[in-house]
């Protein structure tokens, strides 16, 4: 697969826009949604001015792999990703939609991000160093950066009006969405994470942490958005893993590290990435896709 011109924004004249997220452009098809993964890159809640070629295709294809892999644990929003089966009015946009889009069920979003951590890294490590806890949950003393946690931790968050993630307790989650829904979200988050970890480890990859989003449709809770991609997860190679420091990663951490190295204050607008960071980020996304799915090309 050769590098292609990146898709920064999906413009589909005649198809009503439902919303434009940080990475995905979503179009309204009535009782369904057309979700297009662009090549935009988001770090620290800001969209960067420089896209990553083929990133949207990688995210979409990897999500489809995982949705299929976990469908016996929980249903998901996927209707079809076969452009040939799309409605007639979308056929003229097939060049844009091929490999980077999916038609999904239009579910009601449950406004909770379901984060699960199997290892301590990132913001969780920062909190542990300061308070000995993660999301307010006390942990054993003596953990090191990137240590495997005794058990995977469910640490939900919600979105503030500014778009930044706000960590909340399980009791607060229950207050927001109700105990019954909260219990399902926690159970399914942990089940999907466990199944994904077993597969990833068989391919030589650690899933240090990840996050899921759920929706409700006809009284049933389903997985939506994307799952287990380099945008939503920390992927580490098992053969180089060693607790006590940061890890080599197959995800957007490479781009994050660059932005930290140039002392960006994380306030928009974000600075551009260098050609080298763009190239290396694309390579990392493609490598983890190949390792996890066994597919050599998109």
C-alpha positions as CSV (number, residue, x, y, z in Angstrom):
1,X,0.0,0.0,0.0
2,X,1.4,3.3,-1.0
3,X,0.9,6.6,0.8
4,X,-2.1,8.6,-0.5
5,X,-3.2,12.2,-0.4
6,X,-4.7,12.7,3.1
7,X,-8.4,13.3,3.5
8,X,-8.7,16.3,5.8
9,X,-12.5,16.8,5.5
10,X,-15.3,14.7,3.9
11,X,-17.5,16.9,1.8
12,X,-20.5,15.1,0.4
13,X,-22.8,17.6,-1.3
14,X,-26.4,16.6,-1.0
15,X,-25.8,14.4,2.1
16,X,-26.8,16.2,5.3
17,X,-24.0,16.6,7.8
18,X,-24.9,15.2,11.3
19,X,-21.7,16.4,13.0
20,X,-18.0,16.9,12.5
21,X,-15.9,15.5,15.3
22,X,-12.2,15.8,15.9
23,X,-11.5,12.9,13.5
24,X,-14.8,11.7,12.0
25,X,-17.3,13.4,9.8
26,X,-20.8,11.9,10.4
27,X,-23.7,12.2,7.9
28,X,-27.4,11.7,8.5
29,X,-29.0,8.9,6.5
30,X,-32.3,9.0,8.4
31,X,-32.4,6.0,10.8
32,X,-28.7,5.4,10.1
33,X,-25.5,7.3,10.1
34,X,-22.6,7.4,7.6
35,X,-19.4,7.7,9.6
36,X,-16.3,8.8,7.6
37,X,-12.8,8.5,9.3
38,X,-10.7,11.4,8.0
39,X,-6.9,11.6,8.4
40,X,-7.1,14.4,10.9
41,X,-5.0,13.9,14.1
42,X,-6.1,15.0,17.5
43,X,-3.8,15.3,20.5
44,X,-4.6,16.8,23.9
45,X,-8.1,17.6,22.7
46,X,-6.9,19.7,19.8
47,X,-7.0,18.9,16.1
48,X,-3.6,19.3,14.6
49,X,-3.1,21.3,11.4
50,X,-1.2,18.4,9.8
51,X,-3.1,15.2,8.9
52,X,-1.6,11.6,8.8
53,X,-2.0,10.0,5.3
54,X,-4.2,6.8,5.4
55,X,-4.9,7.2,9.1
56,X,-8.6,7.2,8.6
57,X,-8.5,4.0,6.6
58,X,-6.4,2.3,9.3
59,X,-8.8,3.4,12.1
60,X,-11.9,2.3,10.2
61,X,-10.5,-1.1,9.1
62,X,-9.1,-1.9,12.6
63,X,-12.4,-0.9,14.3
64,X,-14.3,-3.2,11.9
65,X,-11.9,-6.0,12.8
66,X,-12.6,-5.5,16.5
67,X,-16.3,-5.0,16.1
68,X,-16.5,-8.3,14.4
69,X,-14.1,-10.0,16.9
70,X,-16.2,-8.9,19.9
71,X,-19.7,-9.2,18.4
72,X,-20.5,-12.2,20.6
73,X,-19.8,-10.2,23.7
74,X,-21.9,-7.1,22.8
75,X,-23.7,-6.0,19.7
76,X,-22.4,-2.9,17.8
77,X,-23.5,-0.2,15.5
78,X,-22.1,-1.6,12.2
79,X,-24.6,-2.1,9.4
80,X,-22.2,-2.4,6.5
81,X,-18.8,-1.1,5.4
82,X,-19.2,-2.4,1.9
83,X,-19.5,0.7,-0.3
84,X,-21.2,-1.3,-3.0
85,X,-24.1,-1.8,-0.6
86,X,-24.4,1.9,0.3
87,X,-27.5,3.8,-0.9
88,X,-27.5,5.0,-4.5
89,X,-26.9,8.7,-3.5
90,X,-23.6,7.7,-1.9
91,X,-22.2,5.8,-4.9
92,X,-20.8,8.8,-6.6
93,X,-18.6,9.4,-3.5
94,X,-17.2,5.9,-3.5
95,X,-13.6,7.1,-4.0
96,X,-13.8,9.1,-0.8
97,X,-15.7,6.5,1.2
98,X,-13.9,3.3,0.2
99,X,-12.1,1.7,3.2
100,X,-12.6,4.7,5.5
101,X,-16.4,4.7,6.1
102,X,-19.1,2.6,7.7
103,X,-22.9,2.9,7.8
104,X,-24.0,2.5,11.4
105,X,-27.2,2.3,13.4
106,X,-28.3,5.6,14.8
107,X,-28.2,5.0,18.6
108,X,-28.7,7.4,21.4
109,X,-25.3,8.3,22.8
110,X,-24.6,7.4,26.4
111,X,-22.6,10.3,27.5
112,X,-19.9,8.4,29.4
113,X,-16.4,7.5,28.1
114,X,-15.6,4.0,29.4
115,X,-11.9,3.8,30.1
116,X,-10.2,0.6,31.1
117,X,-6.6,0.5,32.3
118,X,-4.5,-2.7,32.5
119,X,-1.2,-0.8,33.0
120,X,-0.4,2.5,34.7
121,X,0.7,5.2,32.3
122,X,-0.1,8.7,31.2
123,X,-2.4,10.7,33.4
124,X,-3.0,7.7,35.6
125,X,0.7,7.5,36.4
126,X,0.8,11.3,37.1
127,X,-2.1,11.0,39.6
128,X,-0.6,7.9,41.2
129,X,2.8,9.7,41.8
130,X,1.0,12.6,43.4
131,X,-1.8,10.8,45.4
132,X,-1.2,7.1,45.3
133,X,-4.5,6.7,43.4
134,X,-6.0,6.5,39.9
135,X,-9.4,8.2,39.4
136,X,-9.6,8.5,43.2
137,X,-9.1,4.7,43.7
138,X,-6.2,3.9,46.0
139,X,-3.6,1.5,44.6
140,X,-0.8,-0.5,46.3
141,X,2.4,1.4,47.0
142,X,5.5,0.7,45.0
143,X,4.0,0.6,41.5
144,X,6.4,1.9,38.7
145,X,5.6,3.7,35.5
146,X,4.0,1.2,33.1
147,X,3.5,-1.4,35.8
148,X,0.8,-4.0,35.1
149,X,-2.1,-3.3,37.5
150,X,-3.3,-6.1,39.8
151,X,-6.6,-6.1,37.9
152,X,-7.8,-4.0,35.0
153,X,-9.4,-0.8,36.3
154,X,-12.6,0.7,35.0
155,X,-12.2,4.5,35.2
156,X,-15.1,6.4,33.5
157,X,-15.1,10.0,32.4
158,X,-17.5,12.5,31.0
159,X,-17.1,15.5,28.7
160,X,-17.1,19.1,29.9
161,X,-18.5,21.8,27.6
162,X,-15.0,22.6,26.5
163,X,-14.4,19.0,25.3
164,X,-11.8,18.0,27.9
165,X,-12.3,14.7,29.6
166,X,-13.4,14.9,33.2
167,X,-12.7,11.8,35.4
168,X,-15.7,10.7,37.5
169,X,-16.3,8.0,40.1
170,X,-18.4,5.0,39.5
171,X,-21.0,6.4,41.9
172,X,-21.1,9.6,39.9
173,X,-21.6,7.6,36.7
174,X,-24.5,5.8,38.4
175,X,-26.0,9.1,39.3
176,X,-25.8,10.4,35.7
177,X,-27.0,7.3,33.8
178,X,-28.6,5.0,36.4
179,X,-27.2,2.0,38.1
180,X,-28.5,-0.6,35.7
181,X,-26.9,1.1,32.6
182,X,-23.7,1.8,34.6
183,X,-23.4,-1.9,35.5
184,X,-23.7,-3.0,31.9
185,X,-21.2,-0.5,30.7
186,X,-18.6,-1.6,33.3
187,X,-19.2,-5.3,32.7
188,X,-19.0,-5.0,28.9
189,X,-16.0,-2.7,29.0
190,X,-14.0,-5.2,31.0
191,X,-15.2,-8.2,29.0
192,X,-14.3,-6.6,25.6
193,X,-10.9,-5.4,27.0
194,X,-10.1,-8.9,28.3
195,X,-10.9,-10.6,25.0
196,X,-9.0,-8.0,23.0
197,X,-6.0,-8.3,25.3
198,X,-5.8,-12.1,24.8
199,X,-5.9,-11.6,21.0
200,X,-3.4,-8.8,21.1
201,X,-0.9,-10.6,23.3
202,X,-1.0,-13.6,20.9
203,X,0.2,-11.1,18.3
204,X,2.9,-9.7,20.6
205,X,1.1,-6.5,21.6
206,X,0.1,-5.2,25.0
207,X,-3.1,-3.1,25.2
208,X,-2.1,-0.9,28.1
209,X,-5.4,1.0,28.2
210,X,-8.3,1.9,25.9
211,X,-11.7,3.6,25.9
212,X,-15.1,2.7,24.6
213,X,-18.4,4.6,23.8
214,X,-21.8,3.0,24.0
215,X,-25.2,3.9,22.7
216,X,-28.8,2.8,23.3
217,X,-31.1,1.5,20.6
218,X,-34.5,-0.1,21.1
219,X,-33.7,-0.6,24.8
220,X,-30.4,-2.3,24.0
221,X,-26.9,-1.1,24.8
222,X,-24.5,-1.4,21.9
223,X,-20.9,-0.4,21.1
224,X,-20.5,2.6,18.9
225,X,-17.9,5.0,17.4
226,X,-14.5,3.3,17.1
227,X,-12.9,0.6,19.3
228,X,-9.3,-0.5,20.0
229,X,-7.5,1.8,17.6
230,X,-4.2,3.7,18.0
231,X,-6.3,6.8,18.5
232,X,-8.2,5.3,21.5
233,X,-5.7,2.9,23.0
234,X,-2.1,2.6,24.1
235,X,-0.5,-0.3,22.2
236,X,3.0,-1.5,23.4
237,X,5.2,-4.2,21.8
238,X,5.6,-7.1,24.3
239,X,9.2,-7.8,23.3
240,X,10.5,-4.4,24.5
241,X,8.1,-4.0,27.5
242,X,9.9,-3.2,30.8
243,X,8.2,-1.5,33.7
244,X,9.8,1.6,35.2
245,X,9.6,4.0,32.4
246,X,7.7,5.1,29.3
247,X,7.3,2.5,26.5
248,X,7.8,2.2,22.8
249,X,4.3,2.6,21.4
250,X,2.2,1.9,18.3
251,X,-0.2,4.8,18.8
252,X,-0.5,8.5,18.8
253,X,1.9,8.7,21.8
254,X,4.7,9.3,19.3
255,X,3.0,12.5,18.1
256,X,2.1,13.5,21.7
257,X,5.8,13.1,22.7
258,X,6.9,15.4,19.9
259,X,4.4,18.1,21.0
260,X,5.6,17.8,24.5
261,X,9.2,18.0,23.4
262,X,8.6,21.4,21.7
263,X,7.0,22.6,24.9
264,X,3.5,23.2,23.4
265,X,1.2,24.5,26.2
266,X,-1.7,22.4,24.9
267,X,-3.8,25.5,24.2
268,X,-5.2,25.7,20.7
269,X,-4.2,26.2,18.0
270,X,-1.9,23.2,17.9
271,X,1.4,23.4,16.1
272,X,2.1,21.4,12.9
273,X,3.9,18.1,13.0
274,X,7.2,17.7,11.2
275,X,7.4,15.5,8.1
276,X,9.4,12.9,10.1
277,X,6.7,12.7,12.8
278,X,4.0,12.4,10.2
279,X,5.9,9.6,8.5
280,X,6.7,7.7,11.7
281,X,3.2,8.1,13.1
282,X,1.7,6.6,9.9
283,X,4.2,3.7,10.0
284,X,3.3,2.9,13.6
285,X,-0.5,3.0,12.9
286,X,0.0,0.7,9.9
287,X,2.3,-1.7,11.7
288,X,-0.1,-2.3,14.6
289,X,-3.0,-2.7,12.1
290,X,-1.0,-5.4,10.3
291,X,0.1,-7.2,13.5
292,X,-3.4,-7.3,15.0
293,X,-5.4,-8.2,11.9
294,X,-2.9,-10.2,9.9
295,X,-3.7,-8.1,6.8
296,X,-0.7,-6.9,4.8
297,X,-2.5,-4.1,3.1
298,X,-5.6,-1.9,3.8
